[in-house]
């Protein structure tokens, strides 16, 4: 394995080990990577930029409150 995949798998294994010892652990599986090194931006990053700048309407259904 290379790069992020190796890190992700070792982190997940460590979390499962700690969880097995009675610690509270949350394993997150991100589906849309974007951030400081998103230089182009990528298609995902472009959606975030457009929504934040008001050029793309966005609606998030968070359930009933």
HELIX and SHEET records of a PDB file:
HELIX    1   1 UNK A    3  UNK A   20  1                                  18    
HELIX    2   2 UNK A   43  UNK A   52  1                                  10    
END                                                                             
